[in-house]
Structure formats: C-alpha cells, structure tokens
Amino acid sequence: MSKYKLPDGPKTHPWIQTYQWLTNPLEYLEDCRKRYGDIFTLKIGPVFKPQVFVSNPNGIKTIFSSTPKQLDSGEPAGIQLPLLGRQSMLALEGKRHQRQRKLLTPPFHGERMENYGQLIQKITEQVIGEWKINEPFFVLPSMQAISFKVILKAVFGLEKGMRYEQLNEKLLRIMNPRNPLVSAMILLFPILRKDLGAWSPWGSFLRLRQQVNELIYAEIQERRDNPDVSRTDILSLMMAARDEAGEPMTDEELRDELMTLLVAGHETTATSLAWALYWIHHVPEVQAKLREELESLGENPDPNAIFRAPYLNAVCSETLRLYPVALMTLNRLVKSPLQLMDYDLEPGTLVTASVYLTHHREDLYPEPHKFKPERFLERQFTPFEYLPFGGGNRRCIGMAFALFEMKLVLTTVLSRWQLEMADSQPILPKRKGALLGPKGGVEMVVKGKHQQNQRALANRREAPHYKRGGFIKP
C-alpha cells in the first residue's frame, strides 16, 4: 500500500472541474474550501494531473521554504507561456532560474527604481489629461495605457518613432485579444494550437509574435552596435549585466525576459489601479482619509515620500488583497517526497498556494469581503499570510516597481481630478484570461479639477486622531 496520499477534492470529471475553474473561479474555490478545508486537490486541464491547492499559512510556508531540489516551478511544472519563450525566468528551473533572477534583480531596486518616478508621473499626466469633465469614461483602458507606456519607456527604453509605434500597436493586439476566453483555452490546451492561417486565433498569434520578435531583436542589435553607458532603461541594464562567469545574457534570453516583464507588469498593474480607483471612490471614508494624507505631503511631493505614505500603502495593499489579479501562485512540481501539512505527496504532484483563499481567511482578515485598508495599519502580515506577488524563490522581482508605479499613478490622479462613480452599483470581479479584473472596466465621471482646501486640512490636522504621515485610532 502506497504511503502517499492526496488531499480530498471534488469527484466530478476533470472536464467539469476545468470548466468551473475557467468560468466561475472564485465561487468554485470558496465552495471547495467549505467542503474540503485549507488543502484540497483539483484536476484541471490540460493533462488533468492532480493539483494541490493550499490556503493554510503553515502549508504555504512549507511551499515557499522548500529547496528547488524538492519543489520547483518552471516548464516541468506545466508553465507553458508561448508568448514569453523558453528562456523566460518563469519557464526556467534550478540553477538556470537562479542565474536569471540574479541578473534581473538589480534594476528593480534602490536608486535604479527612483529614476523612473518622474517618468511614471509624466506619462500619467499625459493620459489623464485627455479626460473630459462630465464625460463618462472607463478607467481600465486609461490604466492600461499608462502601464503600457511606462513599460515601453522604462523597460524597453523606447522613445517615439517608427519602432515604438509598431511595437506599441502589435503588442497591444497580443495583450488584449478580442476573445480572452478563447485565448485562455488555447494557452491551457496545447492541442488547440493549430495554425489554420492568419485569420485563425493561433495563426494570428504566431504571426504577431514573429513581427514583435523582429522588432525586439532589431532594437537589441542596434543597442549592441551603438552602446550608450548613460542609458538607464531596464533593457540597457540587462544588456550590461554579467553572471558569475562573466557572461552576458544572449539575445534570446533578453527577448524572453523583456516579454516576461511586459506580460507580468502590464495588465496586472493596470487592473490593480482600476480596482484601487474603484474602491477609493466607492468607499467615501477611504477617499477622505487618503486625500488628507496626500495633501499633507505638499503640492509637489517627492516620489519617495509618496512611496512611504502609510495610508496610501494600506489602500494599495488592501486592493491587492481583496481581488488579487493572480488567483494562485505559480505551480510547483514535487521532485522528491514532500510532507505538506498532514499529507505525504509523491514526486510528480503539482502544488500551488491559493492567493485568493488565503487573502479571504476570516482568522487573518475579519470581514474579508469588505475593503478595509486599516487592517494593514493595525498589524503586519507574514509572507505566508499575504502573498499578492507570490513567494519564495518565485516571488515577483518587479514587486517594488509595481507598488511604486501604483502609488505614483494614484497620487497623480487624485491630485489632479475629482472623480465620481458613474453608477452606484457594486462592481464584481470577472476572469480576464489568466487574471481577475473588474467587470465592465470601472466607469467613472470627472466632476472637476481637484482643489486643496487648506482651511479644512488645517482643521483636520488639529483633530486628535490625526497623525502626520498616517492615522491612528482616536
């Protein structure tokens, strides 16, 4: 008799489980937790291998703390990302993954990141400057435009010109497919990847990908032919990086990592910003407290002061908690026998931390479906209790950059415009491919320019519950 044992889970056919996961993921996950607890097994396409979902912090600690020899992600764990390529850090495992991570980490930290502050604010001003007073508009497309322009300039280092325009047009077509569900099905089931010509979904994708590749490789070659040590964009820093053996990244590695940064940083950040603006304007007391804090920073606050603002940080944290854009962390493959909570898992089993279910544990987050930024001021959560960017050796290297961008964009929007929701009805989450976004895109109306009321601010500062830089309980 085998000593290995899988956690319990639905007994329905894997096709039914896959359908429910694709069409109604939140309700399905919550129903599974009610039935089976903090750890359960699903069989989701394409190969229907058992996949263990964990929402217990102790279990997640085991996952994040295990060595790559025992538990690792990458292509062997089923990470199939045809847009990114096989040299993407997400697809690599072991020492190759560790090498790429070391090469890519420095551009996203410290002084390097500070260089992008003014760029993010400038791009935000350009995009939101097109909003018209009293004209309803959808927030999500504007946030997509901001995050995409930031990536093209901060990551790719591209300025206006033919290559910029072509890459902009072709990447947007790839990143925003007409039918997200069809695209998700194609990514999930390789058998559907049939090139039936330029008009077929997969055929169109392949041709667009080839055109994008040609543009990226042309840019890389031009940089190699005309090196410029003064450039601070992430592509230039990646090209200058050397591993422990003194070797640079190859053109293919550069291309795949650029696409990884684009995919990981574009739609995710845009979706989080749309959610944040929704919650800020859906919960009046949140908007009042946030504006109070931002106004206390002065008219032209330093980006670092914005980044450190406690209540703004709490708003961003709560946004990423309530509806995390990624429902789960990257799959990890059990490589040697693993004890996970009360179960002994055999090699070949897939495990994942359920971000959504962990973020909705009532023992960690009372009233988990309410938007309450204060919870992040009242206590600190461990990396196994709060994990919007994953964890362990697979935690998103762009986490600090994404938070920096979120905070600067929100501050710029709120300091320029007074906004209102176009509709008082609550906005629900909806699956968009692999991500979870606000249904409808968050429709809002610009009511006018924001004007700081100095007298009201002065009065609020005298209130006993106010504390510069943050808020404390009365």
N, C-alpha and C positions, 0 to 999 in steps of 0.2 A: 504494500500500500504506500502510495507516494506521501512524503511528508509535506509536500507543497499544497497550499490551499489558497484559493482566490476569495476575496470578499464577495458577499452576496450581491445580486443585482437583478435587473429585470429579466424575465424569462421569455419575453417576446422575441420574435425573429429579428436578427440583426438589421434587416432592411427597414423594419418598423422603427427600431431604435435610431437608426441613421436618419430616417425621415423626421422623427420627433426632434432630434438634435438640430437638424438643419432649419426646421420651420418654427419651432417653439422652444428654444433652448433654455430660457430662464425658468419657465414653469416646469419643464422636464427635469432640470437639475434640482429644483426645490422639491418636486414630488419624490425624486429618488432619495434625497436626504431624509425626508419624512419617513420613507419606507425602510431605508437601509442604514441610516446614520451617517457618520463622518467619513466613511470609506465604503465605496461600492464599485462594482465592475460594470462597465458598458462594453458593448461590441458594436463599434461604429466603423463604417466603410473606410477604405476600400477593401481591405483584406479581412476585416472583422476580427482582428486579434483582440484578446481581452485587454481592456484599458482601465486601469485602476484610478479612480478619482478620489482625491484626498482633500478634506477641508478642516482637518484637525491640526492645530499648530505644532503639536509634537510630531505628528506624522510628516508635516511639511518640513520641519527641522531635519528629520532623517533624510528626506529627499535632497534638500539643499546642502546638507553637510557631507553626503556620501562622495567618495572619490570617483573620478571618471572611470577608473578600472572596475568599479562596482555598478555605477549608474551614470549613463551619459546620454546626451542628446545627439543631434546631427542627423545625417541621412539614414544611418542604420535604425534610428528611432522613428522613421517614417516621415521625416521632414522633407517634403518634396515641394520645392519652390522654383518652378521652371523660369520665372522671371528673374530670379536672383542669380542663379547659376550654382554650380557645384563647388566653387571656391568661396562662396559666401560663408561668413563666420557661423551663420545659423545651420549650415549643412555640414560643417566640419566637426570632427570629434578629436578627443585626445590631445596629443602634442601639437597637431596642426591647428586645432582650435585655439589652444593656449598661445601659440605664436601670433596668430592674427589678432587676438584680443590685446596682447601687449603692444602690438604695432598701432592699433586703432585707439587705444585708451587716451594717450596724452592730449590729442586735440580737443577733447571734451571736458577738460578740467582747468581750473585756475585761471591764469591771465589769458590763456588762449580763448577761453569762452567769453571773457569780458569784451574782447574785440568785436563780438557780434551784437552787443547790446544796442548800439546806435543804429546798426543796420536793421535789426528787428523793429525798432520803433519807427524808423523812416518808412519801411515797407508797410507797416500797419497804418500809418498816417495816409499813405498814398491810396490804400484800398478803402479805408473807411471814409476818406474824403469824398468818395463818389456817392455815398449815401445821401438821399434827399429827404428833407423834412416832410413829415406827414405822408410819406410813401411807404407802404408795407414792403418788406423785403425779407429774404430768408438768410439767416445768419450763417448757416453751414457753408454755402458756396463762398462767402467772403472769407471765412476762416480757412477754407481750403486754398483760396488764392494767396492768403498771407503765408501759410506754412509752405506752400509750393515755391513761392518766390524766395523765401528765406533759404530753402534747401538749394535752389539753383544758384544763389549768390554766395551763401555761407559755406555750403558743402562742395558744390561743383565749381564755385568761383567764376561763374559765367556772368558777363555783362551783356547789355543789349547788343544784338547783332543777329546775323543770319543763323548761326548755330544755336544761339539762345532761343530764338523764335521757333526753330524746327524742333529742338529738344522739348521745349515747353509744350508745343502742340501734340507731339507724338506721345510723350509721357502721360499727359492728361488723358489722352484717349485710352491708354493702357490702364491707368489707375482708376478711371471712372467708367467701367463698362456699362453698356446700355442695360444689360440684364445681369445684375450681381449674382442672382441665384444660379443662373446657368454657369457663370464663371466659377462660382464656388463648387458646383458639381464637377466641372472639368478638372479643377485642381484636386478634388477629393478622389475622383475616379480616373486614373490614367487611361483606362480603356476608352474613355470618351474623347481622348486627344487624337482626333482624326483630321488631317489636313484635306479638306474637301474643296479647297480653293479659297481665294481671297475673301469670299462672302461668307464662308463658314466661320463660326466663332474661333475655333482653334487655328484655322488657316490665317485669319485676320490677325490673331495674336502673334503668330510666328513671323509674319511679315513686318508688323510693327516693331517687334523685338529686334529683328535684324537691322531695321533702319535706326533704332535707338543705339544699338551696338556700334554701328558705323560712326555715328556722331560722337559717341563717348571715346572710342579708340582714336578718332581724329583729334579730339581735344587732348588726350594723353600724349599722343605723338608730338603735337605742337608744343606742349609743355616740355617734353624731353629735348626737342630741338632748340627751344628758347628758354632755358632755365632762368627763373627770377626768384632770388632768395628773399625778396621783400614781400612776396605774396603770403597771406595768412589764411587763405581758404583751406578747408579740410583736405581737398584733393592734393593741394601742393604739399601740405604737411605729411600726408600719406606717402606721397612720392619720395619725400626726403627721409622717411623713416627707414631704419635698418634693424634687422633682427640680431640675435646674439652672435651669429656667424658673419655679420656684416653685409647680409644680402638684402636687397630691396624687394618690394612686392612686385610681382610680374604684372604685365598689362591686364591679364585675365583676372588676377586677384583684385587689382584696382577697380576694374569694371564691376565685378560681382559685389565688392564691398560698397561701392557707390550706390548700386541698385538696392542693396540691403538698407543703407541709411535712408534712401528715398522712401522705400516702402514702409520701413519701421517708423519713420519720423513725419511722414506727410499726413496721411488720413487719420492716424492716431491722435496727433496733436490737434488737428482741425476739429475732430469730433469732440475731444475733451474741452476745447474752447467753446464750442457751440453749447455743450451741456452746462459749462460754467456760467455762460451768459444767461442761459435759461434759468438756472437756479437763483442767480443773483437777482433777477427781475421777477421771479416767481415768489420769492420769499422776501417781503419788504424789509424785515428787520435785518436780514443778511446784507442787503444793499446799503441800508443806513449805516451799519457798523463798518462796512468795507469802505464806503466813501469817507467816513470820518477818519479812518486810519490813513487812507491815501492822501487826503487833504492835509493831514498833519505832517506829511513829508515835504510839503512846499510845492511851488509851481513847477519846477524842473528837477525832480528828484534824481539822484544818482541811481543808475541801474542796480548797483549793489544794495542800496537802501531798499529799493523795491523788492529785490530778491529776498531780503531778510525780514520783510514786514510780516509779523506773526499771523494776523488775521487773514491776510491775503494767502499766506501759505496754507492756513487751515481751510479756506474756501477751495483752493486747488486740491488739497488732499482729500476733502470730503467729496468733491466732484469725481475724483479717480476711484474713490471707494464705492460710491453708490452704484454707478454703472461703469465699471471698468471696461475699456474698449476691447480688451482681450479677456475672454471668459475664463481662460486657463493658461497656465504656463506651457512652455514647450514640452512636448512629450520627452520622457527619458526612458531609455531601454535598460532593463535589468541585465547586467552582464555576468554577475556571479550571485549566488543565493543571497537574498536580501530579506531581513526581518523588518517589516513595516507595520508598526502598531502590533496587532495580535496575529499577523499573518506572515507566513513564510512564502516568499514569492520566488518562483523559479526563473532562471535566465530566459530571456525572450519576452518577458512580460513588459508591457508599457505602463508607466505610472505618470501621473500629472497632478499638480496642485490646482485645485479649483479656486481661482481668484474670486469669482463671484460669490460662491458659497461661503468662503472664508470671510469675506467682507460683509456678509449678512448674518454672521453668528450673533445671536442675541446676548450671549455671555460676554462678547467683546464690544459689541455696538448696540446698546439698548435702542429700541425703536429703529431697527436697521433700515427701514424703508423711508425714514424721514431724513431730510437734508439738514444736518446739524454740525456746522463747522466747529462749534465749541468743543466737540469731543476731542479734537486734535490739540486743543489748548489745555485740556484738563488732564490728559495723560499721554504718554508715549507708547507707541505700539512696536512690538518686535518685528524683525523682517519676516517672521513666520506667521504674523497676525495681519500684517498689511503689506501687500505684495503686488501693487499695480504694474511694476516693471519686472516681474519675475524675481528670481533669486539665485543664490549660489553662484556657480561659475557661469551661469547663463543669464545673470541679471543684465538688463539693457544698458549698454555703455553710454547711450545717449540720454540717460535719466536726468542728469543735471541740466543738460542743454534744453530738454523738453520742458522742464519746470521753469527754467529761466525764460524761455520763449512764452509760455503760458502767462506768467506773471507780468511780463512787459506788455504783451498784447492786451490783456485785460485792463491794466492801468492806463494804457493809451486810449482805449475805447471809452472807459468811464470818465477820463479827464476831458474828453472832447465832446461827448454826446450824452443827452438824456434820452434813454430808451424806455419803451413800454412793450409788453407782450401784445401782439395783435389779437390774441384770443386768450381768454382766461382758463380754457380747458387744459388739464394736465397733459404733458407730452410724455408718451410712453416710449420705451426703447424698442428698436427693431434691428434684426440682423441685417448687416450690410456685408455680404461676403463672409470673411472670417471675423469681422468686427461687429461691435454693438453700437449703434448710433441712434440719435433722436429721430423718431418718426416724423417725417414732414420737413425736417431741416431747421426748425425753430423760427417761426415767423414773428417779426418784431416791427415796430414803427419808431422812427426818430421823431421825438417831440420837440427837440431844440438843442442848442449848444449848452454844455454844462457850465454853470457859473457858480463859483465857490462863494458861499455865504459866510463871510468872515465873522460876522456877529454871532450867527448861530453856532459856528465852530468854536468860537471863544467861550460861549455859554456851555457847550458840551464838555469842553476841556476842564471846566470848573466842577463838573459833576463828579461825585465821589467814586463812581465805578470806572472812570476813565483813567487809563494809564498810557503814557506816550509809547507808541510802538505796539500796543496790544490792548487786550481787555482782560479785566479781572472781575470776578463776581462781586456784586455790591455787598 
